[in-house]
Amino acid sequence: MMVSPDPPRPAPLRSRARGALWGLGVALLGCTAAGPATEPSASVAATARVGSAPKASASASVAVSEAVAAPPVKPGVAVARAREVLFPEGVPESAKCGAETEPGHVRCLIRARFAGHEAEQRAAVALYDEVGDVLGLEVEHDMNGGFRGTIHIVPELPVGKHKKHLDWVVGGQREIAAFVAALEGKAGGPVHFRHAGLAWRFMRSVGRTTPSAYAASWEVGYNVSGSLHASAEAVRDTVLHEVFHLNDQQHDNWSRRVLGPIVDGIAARCGAKTACLTPYAPMKTQVKGGTYYSFQPNNGDIAHEYSAELATRYFREQLAARSGKPYPGGWFKCGPKENSAAMAALAKEFFGGVDLTPSCP
């Protein structure tokens, strides 16, 4: 898929005090890829927040006494944060959620946010019950998109014509959750890749198709008009890419510390020459007018994006191996020695060292 290029990004850090945004990791770079694309990420600063998210309808009333049996929720989104994510404009009086227990209160708030949209409401509550995610809204703001200019972001609930995006996110999170559970079964214990207890900020870029997604501080921003959100598989891969960035930050910038020397050595050898970089690129996403996204110059620290692309390749290869299928183009570790070293380090740090792929010839 071809989209217009946008500015690069370093590893993001964001403070989510209302109205304040300190750093933002955003999927902005244009790319083309064979098969489902993994959205590239870029860095921009968000400035001049204006207004607020749309007000909740006065008719969006939810009964507090509605007792719903549900499994316990994994930690990650506290009540105060859930309230702000679901209702950045302030919780309306119509959301009568009272003083229930924490999961019950958040569940009630989710039903209030999606009131009037029964299927979407059920899906949002189900995701909260299953993995502790809260699906809410971004706040309206103007984003400094570098040479692309100012991008106006507005909140957009994934309902009605945008329901497919909610379904794709829920489906993607379920698939990633099942994948992590399977890895933990193989590893004999927990792996160090957090995918649950996330806050989701749904939004739309006015008159634009970028950014498609961004992530920081255990939040993921999702654009219902994002150019790469064309299928369930593409969304799943984009989510995995962005969630890896969150884990990378949590692991003290692991990508730079551990894989930086490998990536720097490849870049020093190949520069931006696509033919030279081909054996080393985890995914085949390319920047329009540039090279593989993993090695695109002037894209912040390439170790960050290389590692997120590597995590996506790991995910896709392990799925193929579990199904007894070959991976198109061959197993990444069976390429140059740098590939094997990088993949082994990634698996050890985040996925319990599990590798289901067959041995190299």
Contacts in CASP RR format, 6 or more apart in sequence:
PFRMAT RR
TARGET T0000
AUTHOR 0000-0000-0000
METHOD contacts of the structure
MODEL  1
MMVSPDPPRPAPLRSRARGALWGLGVALLGCTAAGPATEPSASVAATARV
GSAPKASASASVAVSEAVAAPPVKPGVAVARAREVLFPEGVPESAKCGAE
TEPGHVRCLIRARFAGHEAEQRAAVALYDEVGDVLGLEVEHDMNGGFRGT
IHIVPELPVGKHKKHLDWVVGGQREIAAFVAALEGKAGGPVHFRHAGLAW
RFMRSVGRTTPSAYAASWEVGYNVSGSLHASAEAVRDTVLHEVFHLNDQQ
HDNWSRRVLGPIVDGIAARCGAKTACLTPYAPMKTQVKGGTYYSFQPNNG
DIAHEYSAELATRYFREQLAARSGKPYPGGWFKCGPKENSAAMAALAKEF
FGGVDLTPSCP
1 31 0 8 1.000
1 32 0 8 1.000
1 33 0 8 1.000
1 37 0 8 1.000
1 227 0 8 1.000
1 228 0 8 1.000
1 230 0 8 1.000
2 30 0 8 1.000
2 31 0 8 1.000
2 32 0 8 1.000
2 288 0 8 1.000
3 30 0 8 1.000
3 31 0 8 1.000
3 209 0 8 1.000
3 210 0 8 1.000
3 227 0 8 1.000
3 228 0 8 1.000
3 288 0 8 1.000
4 30 0 8 1.000
4 148 0 8 1.000
4 210 0 8 1.000
4 288 0 8 1.000
5 29 0 8 1.000
5 30 0 8 1.000
5 287 0 8 1.000
5 288 0 8 1.000
5 289 0 8 1.000
6 26 0 8 1.000
6 28 0 8 1.000
6 29 0 8 1.000
6 30 0 8 1.000
6 42 0 8 1.000
6 44 0 8 1.000
6 145 0 8 1.000
6 146 0 8 1.000
6 148 0 8 1.000
6 210 0 8 1.000
6 211 0 8 1.000
7 28 0 8 1.000
7 29 0 8 1.000
7 42 0 8 1.000
7 43 0 8 1.000
7 44 0 8 1.000
7 145 0 8 1.000
7 146 0 8 1.000
7 147 0 8 1.000
7 148 0 8 1.000
8 29 0 8 1.000
8 42 0 8 1.000
8 43 0 8 1.000
8 296 0 8 1.000
8 298 0 8 1.000
8 299 0 8 1.000
8 300 0 8 1.000
9 24 0 8 1.000
9 25 0 8 1.000
9 26 0 8 1.000
9 28 0 8 1.000
9 41 0 8 1.000
9 42 0 8 1.000
9 43 0 8 1.000
9 44 0 8 1.000
9 299 0 8 1.000
9 300 0 8 1.000
10 43 0 8 1.000
10 300 0 8 1.000
10 301 0 8 1.000
10 304 0 8 1.000
11 25 0 8 1.000
11 245 0 8 1.000
11 248 0 8 1.000
11 249 0 8 1.000
11 253 0 8 1.000
11 255 0 8 1.000
11 256 0 8 1.000
11 301 0 8 1.000
11 304 0 8 1.000
12 23 0 8 1.000
12 24 0 8 1.000
12 25 0 8 1.000
12 26 0 8 1.000
12 43 0 8 1.000
12 214 0 8 1.000
12 215 0 8 1.000
12 216 0 8 1.000
12 245 0 8 1.000
12 249 0 8 1.000
13 22 0 8 1.000
13 23 0 8 1.000
13 216 0 8 1.000
13 217 0 8 1.000
13 249 0 8 1.000
14 21 0 8 1.000
14 22 0 8 1.000
14 23 0 8 1.000
14 24 0 8 1.000
14 25 0 8 1.000
14 216 0 8 1.000
14 217 0 8 1.000
14 219 0 8 1.000
15 21 0 8 1.000
15 22 0 8 1.000
15 217 0 8 1.000
16 81 0 8 1.000
16 84 0 8 1.000
16 217 0 8 1.000
16 219 0 8 1.000
18 84 0 8 1.000
18 88 0 8 1.000
18 139 0 8 1.000
19 49 0 8 1.000
19 139 0 8 1.000
19 141 0 8 1.000
21 45 0 8 1.000
21 46 0 8 1.000
21 47 0 8 1.000
21 49 0 8 1.000
21 141 0 8 1.000
23 43 0 8 1.000
23 45 0 8 1.000
23 46 0 8 1.000
23 216 0 8 1.000
24 43 0 8 1.000
24 44 0 8 1.000
24 45 0 8 1.000
24 46 0 8 1.000
24 143 0 8 1.000
24 214 0 8 1.000
24 216 0 8 1.000
25 41 0 8 1.000
25 42 0 8 1.000
25 43 0 8 1.000
25 44 0 8 1.000
25 214 0 8 1.000
25 215 0 8 1.000
25 216 0 8 1.000
25 245 0 8 1.000
26 41 0 8 1.000
26 42 0 8 1.000
26 43 0 8 1.000
26 44 0 8 1.000
26 143 0 8 1.000
26 210 0 8 1.000
26 211 0 8 1.000
26 213 0 8 1.000
26 214 0 8 1.000
27 39 0 8 1.000
27 40 0 8 1.000
27 41 0 8 1.000
27 42 0 8 1.000
27 210 0 8 1.000
27 211 0 8 1.000
27 212 0 8 1.000
27 213 0 8 1.000
27 214 0 8 1.000
27 228 0 8 1.000
27 238 0 8 1.000
27 241 0 8 1.000
27 242 0 8 1.000
28 40 0 8 1.000
28 41 0 8 1.000
28 42 0 8 1.000
28 44 0 8 1.000
28 145 0 8 1.000
28 148 0 8 1.000
28 210 0 8 1.000
28 211 0 8 1.000
28 212 0 8 1.000
29 40 0 8 1.000
29 41 0 8 1.000
29 42 0 8 1.000
29 287 0 8 1.000
29 293 0 8 1.000
29 296 0 8 1.000
29 299 0 8 1.000
30 40 0 8 1.000
30 210 0 8 1.000
30 287 0 8 1.000
30 288 0 8 1.000
31 37 0 8 1.000
31 39 0 8 1.000
31 40 0 8 1.000
31 228 0 8 1.000
31 285 0 8 1.000
31 286 0 8 1.000
31 287 0 8 1.000
31 288 0 8 1.000
31 293 0 8 1.000
32 285 0 8 1.000
32 286 0 8 1.000
32 288 0 8 1.000
33 283 0 8 1.000
33 284 0 8 1.000
33 285 0 8 1.000
33 286 0 8 1.000
34 284 0 8 1.000
36 231 0 8 1.000
36 233 0 8 1.000
36 234 0 8 1.000
36 237 0 8 1.000
37 228 0 8 1.000
37 234 0 8 1.000
37 237 0 8 1.000
37 285 0 8 1.000
38 234 0 8 1.000
38 237 0 8 1.000
38 238 0 8 1.000
38 240 0 8 1.000
38 241 0 8 1.000
38 283 0 8 1.000
38 285 0 8 1.000
38 293 0 8 1.000
38 308 0 8 1.000
38 309 0 8 1.000
38 312 0 8 1.000
39 212 0 8 1.000
39 213 0 8 1.000
39 228 0 8 1.000
39 234 0 8 1.000
39 237 0 8 1.000
39 238 0 8 1.000
39 241 0 8 1.000
39 242 0 8 1.000
40 285 0 8 1.000
40 287 0 8 1.000
40 293 0 8 1.000
40 296 0 8 1.000
40 299 0 8 1.000
40 305 0 8 1.000
41 213 0 8 1.000
41 214 0 8 1.000
41 215 0 8 1.000
41 241 0 8 1.000
41 242 0 8 1.000
41 245 0 8 1.000
41 304 0 8 1.000
41 305 0 8 1.000
41 308 0 8 1.000
42 211 0 8 1.000
42 299 0 8 1.000
43 300 0 8 1.000
44 143 0 8 1.000
44 144 0 8 1.000
44 145 0 8 1.000
44 146 0 8 1.000
44 151 0 8 1.000
44 211 0 8 1.000
45 143 0 8 1.000
45 144 0 8 1.000
46 141 0 8 1.000
46 142 0 8 1.000
46 143 0 8 1.000
46 144 0 8 1.000
46 153 0 8 1.000
47 141 0 8 1.000
47 142 0 8 1.000
47 143 0 8 1.000
47 144 0 8 1.000
48 141 0 8 1.000
48 142 0 8 1.000
49 139 0 8 1.000
49 140 0 8 1.000
49 141 0 8 1.000
49 142 0 8 1.000
50 140 0 8 1.000
50 141 0 8 1.000
50 142 0 8 1.000
51 139 0 8 1.000
51 140 0 8 1.000
52 88 0 8 1.000
52 89 0 8 1.000
52 139 0 8 1.000
52 140 0 8 1.000
53 87 0 8 1.000
53 88 0 8 1.000
53 89 0 8 1.000
53 137 0 8 1.000
53 138 0 8 1.000
53 139 0 8 1.000
53 140 0 8 1.000
53 154 0 8 1.000
53 155 0 8 1.000
54 89 0 8 1.000
54 155 0 8 1.000
55 89 0 8 1.000
55 92 0 8 1.000
56 87 0 8 1.000
56 89 0 8 1.000
56 92 0 8 1.000
56 94 0 8 1.000
56 95 0 8 1.000
56 112 0 8 1.000
56 113 0 8 1.000
56 115 0 8 1.000
57 94 0 8 1.000
57 115 0 8 1.000
58 92 0 8 1.000
58 94 0 8 1.000
59 94 0 8 1.000
59 115 0 8 1.000
60 92 0 8 1.000
60 94 0 8 1.000
60 95 0 8 1.000
60 112 0 8 1.000
60 113 0 8 1.000
60 115 0 8 1.000
60 116 0 8 1.000
61 94 0 8 1.000
61 95 0 8 1.000
61 96 0 8 1.000
61 112 0 8 1.000
61 115 0 8 1.000
62 94 0 8 1.000
62 95 0 8 1.000
62 96 0 8 1.000
62 97 0 8 1.000
62 108 0 8 1.000
62 111 0 8 1.000
62 112 0 8 1.000
62 115 0 8 1.000
63 96 0 8 1.000
64 96 0 8 1.000
64 97 0 8 1.000
64 98 0 8 1.000
64 100 0 8 1.000
64 108 0 8 1.000
66 108 0 8 1.000
66 111 0 8 1.000
68 104 0 8 1.000
68 107 0 8 1.000
68 125 0 8 1.000
70 103 0 8 1.000
70 104 0 8 1.000
70 107 0 8 1.000
70 125 0 8 1.000
70 129 0 8 1.000
71 129 0 8 1.000
71 130 0 8 1.000
72 103 0 8 1.000
73 103 0 8 1.000
73 106 0 8 1.000
73 128 0 8 1.000
73 129 0 8 1.000
73 132 0 8 1.000
74 131 0 8 1.000
74 132 0 8 1.000
74 196 0 8 1.000
74 197 0 8 1.000
75 197 0 8 1.000
76 132 0 8 1.000
76 196 0 8 1.000
76 197 0 8 1.000
76 198 0 8 1.000
76 218 0 8 1.000
77 85 0 8 1.000
77 106 0 8 1.000
77 132 0 8 1.000
77 133 0 8 1.000
77 134 0 8 1.000
77 197 0 8 1.000
77 198 0 8 1.000
77 199 0 8 1.000
78 102 0 8 1.000
79 102 0 8 1.000
79 105 0 8 1.000
79 106 0 8 1.000
81 134 0 8 1.000
81 199 0 8 1.000
82 106 0 8 1.000
82 109 0 8 1.000
82 134 0 8 1.000
82 199 0 8 1.000
83 90 0 8 1.000
83 91 0 8 1.000
83 109 0 8 1.000
84 90 0 8 1.000
85 134 0 8 1.000
85 136 0 8 1.000
85 137 0 8 1.000
85 199 0 8 1.000
85 200 0 8 1.000
85 201 0 8 1.000
85 219 0 8 1.000
86 109 0 8 1.000
86 110 0 8 1.000
86 112 0 8 1.000
86 113 0 8 1.000
86 134 0 8 1.000
86 136 0 8 1.000
86 137 0 8 1.000
87 95 0 8 1.000
87 109 0 8 1.000
87 112 0 8 1.000
87 113 0 8 1.000
87 137 0 8 1.000
88 137 0 8 1.000
88 138 0 8 1.000
88 139 0 8 1.000
88 155 0 8 1.000
89 139 0 8 1.000
91 97 0 8 1.000
91 109 0 8 1.000
91 112 0 8 1.000
92 112 0 8 1.000
94 112 0 8 1.000
94 115 0 8 1.000
95 108 0 8 1.000
95 109 0 8 1.000
95 112 0 8 1.000
95 113 0 8 1.000
97 105 0 8 1.000
97 108 0 8 1.000
97 109 0 8 1.000
97 112 0 8 1.000
98 105 0 8 1.000
98 108 0 8 1.000
99 105 0 8 1.000
100 108 0 8 1.000
103 128 0 8 1.000
106 128 0 8 1.000
106 134 0 8 1.000
107 125 0 8 1.000
107 128 0 8 1.000
107 129 0 8 1.000
110 121 0 8 1.000
110 124 0 8 1.000
110 125 0 8 1.000
110 128 0 8 1.000
110 134 0 8 1.000
110 135 0 8 1.000
111 121 0 8 1.000
111 125 0 8 1.000
113 124 0 8 1.000
113 135 0 8 1.000
113 136 0 8 1.000
113 137 0 8 1.000
113 157 0 8 1.000
114 120 0 8 1.000
114 121 0 8 1.000
114 124 0 8 1.000
114 157 0 8 1.000
114 159 0 8 1.000
115 121 0 8 1.000
117 157 0 8 1.000
117 159 0 8 1.000
117 160 0 8 1.000
117 163 0 8 1.000
119 163 0 8 1.000
120 157 0 8 1.000
120 158 0 8 1.000
120 159 0 8 1.000
120 160 0 8 1.000
120 163 0 8 1.000
120 166 0 8 1.000
123 166 0 8 1.000
123 167 0 8 1.000
123 170 0 8 1.000
124 135 0 8 1.000
124 166 0 8 1.000
124 170 0 8 1.000
126 170 0 8 1.000
127 133 0 8 1.000
127 135 0 8 1.000
127 169 0 8 1.000
127 170 0 8 1.000
127 173 0 8 1.000
127 174 0 8 1.000
128 134 0 8 1.000
128 135 0 8 1.000
130 173 0 8 1.000
130 174 0 8 1.000
130 177 0 8 1.000
131 173 0 8 1.000
131 174 0 8 1.000
131 177 0 8 1.000
131 195 0 8 1.000
131 196 0 8 1.000
131 197 0 8 1.000
131 198 0 8 1.000
132 196 0 8 1.000
132 197 0 8 1.000
132 198 0 8 1.000
133 173 0 8 1.000
133 196 0 8 1.000
133 197 0 8 1.000
133 198 0 8 1.000
133 199 0 8 1.000
133 200 0 8 1.000
134 197 0 8 1.000
134 198 0 8 1.000
134 199 0 8 1.000
134 200 0 8 1.000
135 158 0 8 1.000
135 166 0 8 1.000
135 169 0 8 1.000
135 200 0 8 1.000
135 202 0 8 1.000
136 157 0 8 1.000
136 199 0 8 1.000
136 200 0 8 1.000
136 201 0 8 1.000
136 202 0 8 1.000
137 155 0 8 1.000
137 156 0 8 1.000
137 157 0 8 1.000
137 201 0 8 1.000
137 202 0 8 1.000
137 203 0 8 1.000
138 153 0 8 1.000
138 154 0 8 1.000
138 155 0 8 1.000
138 201 0 8 1.000
138 202 0 8 1.000
138 203 0 8 1.000
138 221 0 8 1.000
139 155 0 8 1.000
140 152 0 8 1.000
140 153 0 8 1.000
140 154 0 8 1.000
140 155 0 8 1.000
141 153 0 8 1.000
142 150 0 8 1.000
142 151 0 8 1.000
142 152 0 8 1.000
142 153 0 8 1.000
143 150 0 8 1.000
143 151 0 8 1.000
143 152 0 8 1.000
143 153 0 8 1.000
143 211 0 8 1.000
144 150 0 8 1.000
145 151 0 8 1.000
148 210 0 8 1.000
151 205 0 8 1.000
151 206 0 8 1.000
151 208 0 8 1.000
151 210 0 8 1.000
151 211 0 8 1.000
152 205 0 8 1.000
152 206 0 8 1.000
152 207 0 8 1.000
153 203 0 8 1.000
153 204 0 8 1.000
153 205 0 8 1.000
153 206 0 8 1.000
154 203 0 8 1.000
154 204 0 8 1.000
154 206 0 8 1.000
155 201 0 8 1.000
155 202 0 8 1.000
155 203 0 8 1.000
155 204 0 8 1.000
156 162 0 8 1.000
156 202 0 8 1.000
156 203 0 8 1.000
156 204 0 8 1.000
156 224 0 8 1.000
156 225 0 8 1.000
157 202 0 8 1.000
158 165 0 8 1.000
158 166 0 8 1.000
158 169 0 8 1.000
158 202 0 8 1.000
158 222 0 8 1.000
158 224 0 8 1.000
159 166 0 8 1.000
162 202 0 8 1.000
162 224 0 8 1.000
165 202 0 8 1.000
165 222 0 8 1.000
165 224 0 8 1.000
165 229 0 8 1.000
165 235 0 8 1.000
166 202 0 8 1.000
167 232 0 8 1.000
168 229 0 8 1.000
168 231 0 8 1.000
168 232 0 8 1.000
168 235 0 8 1.000
168 236 0 8 1.000
169 200 0 8 1.000
169 222 0 8 1.000
169 235 0 8 1.000
169 239 0 8 1.000
171 232 0 8 1.000
171 236 0 8 1.000
172 232 0 8 1.000
172 235 0 8 1.000
172 236 0 8 1.000
172 239 0 8 1.000
173 195 0 8 1.000
173 196 0 8 1.000
173 239 0 8 1.000
175 236 0 8 1.000
176 195 0 8 1.000
176 236 0 8 1.000
176 239 0 8 1.000
176 240 0 8 1.000
176 243 0 8 1.000
176 315 0 8 1.000
177 195 0 8 1.000
177 196 0 8 1.000
179 315 0 8 1.000
179 318 0 8 1.000
179 319 0 8 1.000
180 191 0 8 1.000
180 193 0 8 1.000
180 195 0 8 1.000
182 322 0 8 1.000
183 191 0 8 1.000
183 318 0 8 1.000
183 351 0 8 1.000
183 352 0 8 1.000
183 354 0 8 1.000
184 190 0 8 1.000
184 191 0 8 1.000
186 354 0 8 1.000
186 356 0 8 1.000
187 351 0 8 1.000
187 352 0 8 1.000
187 353 0 8 1.000
187 354 0 8 1.000
191 350 0 8 1.000
191 351 0 8 1.000
191 352 0 8 1.000
191 354 0 8 1.000
192 247 0 8 1.000
192 251 0 8 1.000
192 349 0 8 1.000
192 350 0 8 1.000
192 351 0 8 1.000
192 352 0 8 1.000
193 244 0 8 1.000
193 247 0 8 1.000
193 350 0 8 1.000
193 351 0 8 1.000
194 218 0 8 1.000
194 243 0 8 1.000
194 246 0 8 1.000
194 247 0 8 1.000
194 250 0 8 1.000
195 243 0 8 1.000
197 218 0 8 1.000
198 218 0 8 1.000
198 219 0 8 1.000
198 220 0 8 1.000
198 243 0 8 1.000
198 246 0 8 1.000
199 218 0 8 1.000
199 219 0 8 1.000
199 220 0 8 1.000
200 219 0 8 1.000
200 220 0 8 1.000
200 221 0 8 1.000
200 222 0 8 1.000
201 219 0 8 1.000
201 220 0 8 1.000
201 221 0 8 1.000
201 222 0 8 1.000
202 221 0 8 1.000
202 222 0 8 1.000
202 224 0 8 1.000
203 221 0 8 1.000
203 222 0 8 1.000
203 223 0 8 1.000
203 224 0 8 1.000
204 223 0 8 1.000
204 224 0 8 1.000
204 225 0 8 1.000
205 211 0 8 1.000
205 223 0 8 1.000
205 225 0 8 1.000
205 226 0 8 1.000
207 225 0 8 1.000
208 225 0 8 1.000
209 223 0 8 1.000
209 225 0 8 1.000
209 226 0 8 1.000
209 227 0 8 1.000
210 223 0 8 1.000
210 226 0 8 1.000
210 227 0 8 1.000
211 223 0 8 1.000
211 226 0 8 1.000
212 222 0 8 1.000
212 223 0 8 1.000
212 226 0 8 1.000
212 227 0 8 1.000
212 228 0 8 1.000
212 229 0 8 1.000
212 238 0 8 1.000
213 220 0 8 1.000
213 221 0 8 1.000
213 222 0 8 1.000
213 223 0 8 1.000
213 226 0 8 1.000
213 238 0 8 1.000
213 239 0 8 1.000
213 242 0 8 1.000
214 220 0 8 1.000
214 221 0 8 1.000
214 242 0 8 1.000
215 221 0 8 1.000
215 242 0 8 1.000
215 243 0 8 1.000
215 245 0 8 1.000
215 246 0 8 1.000
216 245 0 8 1.000
216 246 0 8 1.000
216 249 0 8 1.000
217 246 0 8 1.000
218 246 0 8 1.000
220 239 0 8 1.000
220 242 0 8 1.000
220 243 0 8 1.000
220 246 0 8 1.000
222 229 0 8 1.000
223 229 0 8 1.000
228 234 0 8 1.000
228 238 0 8 1.000
229 235 0 8 1.000
229 238 0 8 1.000
237 312 0 8 1.000
237 315 0 8 1.000
237 316 0 8 1.000
240 311 0 8 1.000
240 312 0 8 1.000
240 315 0 8 1.000
241 308 0 8 1.000
241 309 0 8 1.000
241 311 0 8 1.000
241 312 0 8 1.000
242 308 0 8 1.000
244 307 0 8 1.000
244 308 0 8 1.000
244 311 0 8 1.000
244 312 0 8 1.000
244 350 0 8 1.000
245 304 0 8 1.000
245 308 0 8 1.000
247 350 0 8 1.000
248 254 0 8 1.000
248 255 0 8 1.000
248 304 0 8 1.000
248 307 0 8 1.000
248 308 0 8 1.000
251 349 0 8 1.000
251 350 0 8 1.000
254 307 0 8 1.000
254 349 0 8 1.000
255 301 0 8 1.000
255 303 0 8 1.000
255 304 0 8 1.000
255 306 0 8 1.000
255 307 0 8 1.000
255 308 0 8 1.000
256 301 0 8 1.000
256 303 0 8 1.000
256 304 0 8 1.000
258 345 0 8 1.000
258 349 0 8 1.000
259 303 0 8 1.000
259 306 0 8 1.000
259 307 0 8 1.000
259 310 0 8 1.000
259 342 0 8 1.000
259 345 0 8 1.000
259 346 0 8 1.000
260 303 0 8 1.000
262 338 0 8 1.000
262 341 0 8 1.000
262 342 0 8 1.000
263 295 0 8 1.000
263 302 0 8 1.000
263 303 0 8 1.000
263 306 0 8 1.000
264 303 0 8 1.000
265 338 0 8 1.000
266 277 0 8 1.000
266 280 0 8 1.000
266 295 0 8 1.000
266 338 0 8 1.000
267 295 0 8 1.000
267 297 0 8 1.000
267 302 0 8 1.000
269 276 0 8 1.000
270 276 0 8 1.000
270 277 0 8 1.000
270 280 0 8 1.000
270 295 0 8 1.000
271 277 0 8 1.000
271 295 0 8 1.000
271 297 0 8 1.000
272 290 0 8 1.000
272 291 0 8 1.000
272 295 0 8 1.000
272 296 0 8 1.000
272 297 0 8 1.000
273 291 0 8 1.000
274 286 0 8 1.000
274 290 0 8 1.000
274 291 0 8 1.000
274 292 0 8 1.000
277 291 0 8 1.000
277 292 0 8 1.000
277 294 0 8 1.000
277 295 0 8 1.000
278 292 0 8 1.000
279 335 0 8 1.000
279 336 0 8 1.000
279 339 0 8 1.000
280 294 0 8 1.000
280 295 0 8 1.000
280 336 0 8 1.000
280 338 0 8 1.000
280 339 0 8 1.000
281 292 0 8 1.000
281 294 0 8 1.000
281 295 0 8 1.000
281 309 0 8 1.000
282 294 0 8 1.000
282 306 0 8 1.000
282 309 0 8 1.000
282 310 0 8 1.000
282 312 0 8 1.000
282 313 0 8 1.000
282 332 0 8 1.000
283 292 0 8 1.000
283 293 0 8 1.000
283 294 0 8 1.000
283 309 0 8 1.000
283 312 0 8 1.000
283 313 0 8 1.000
284 292 0 8 1.000
285 292 0 8 1.000
285 293 0 8 1.000
285 294 0 8 1.000
285 309 0 8 1.000
286 292 0 8 1.000
286 293 0 8 1.000
287 293 0 8 1.000
287 296 0 8 1.000
287 299 0 8 1.000
290 296 0 8 1.000
291 297 0 8 1.000
293 299 0 8 1.000
293 305 0 8 1.000
293 309 0 8 1.000
294 302 0 8 1.000
294 305 0 8 1.000
294 306 0 8 1.000
294 309 0 8 1.000
294 310 0 8 1.000
295 302 0 8 1.000
295 306 0 8 1.000
296 302 0 8 1.000
296 305 0 8 1.000
299 305 0 8 1.000
306 342 0 8 1.000
307 346 0 8 1.000
310 332 0 8 1.000
310 342 0 8 1.000
310 343 0 8 1.000
310 346 0 8 1.000
311 346 0 8 1.000
311 350 0 8 1.000
313 332 0 8 1.000
313 343 0 8 1.000
314 332 0 8 1.000
314 343 0 8 1.000
314 346 0 8 1.000
314 347 0 8 1.000
314 351 0 8 1.000
316 327 0 8 1.000
317 327 0 8 1.000
317 331 0 8 1.000
317 332 0 8 1.000
317 357 0 8 1.000
318 354 0 8 1.000
318 355 0 8 1.000
318 356 0 8 1.000
318 357 0 8 1.000
320 326 0 8 1.000
320 327 0 8 1.000
320 357 0 8 1.000
321 327 0 8 1.000
321 356 0 8 1.000
321 357 0 8 1.000
321 358 0 8 1.000
322 356 0 8 1.000
327 357 0 8 1.000
331 357 0 8 1.000
331 358 0 8 1.000
331 360 0 8 1.000
332 339 0 8 1.000
332 343 0 8 1.000
333 339 0 8 1.000
333 340 0 8 1.000
333 343 0 8 1.000
333 344 0 8 1.000
333 355 0 8 1.000
333 357 0 8 1.000
333 360 0 8 1.000
334 340 0 8 1.000
334 360 0 8 1.000
334 361 0 8 1.000
335 360 0 8 1.000
340 360 0 8 1.000
343 355 0 8 1.000
344 353 0 8 1.000
344 355 0 8 1.000
347 353 0 8 1.000
347 354 0 8 1.000
347 355 0 8 1.000
END
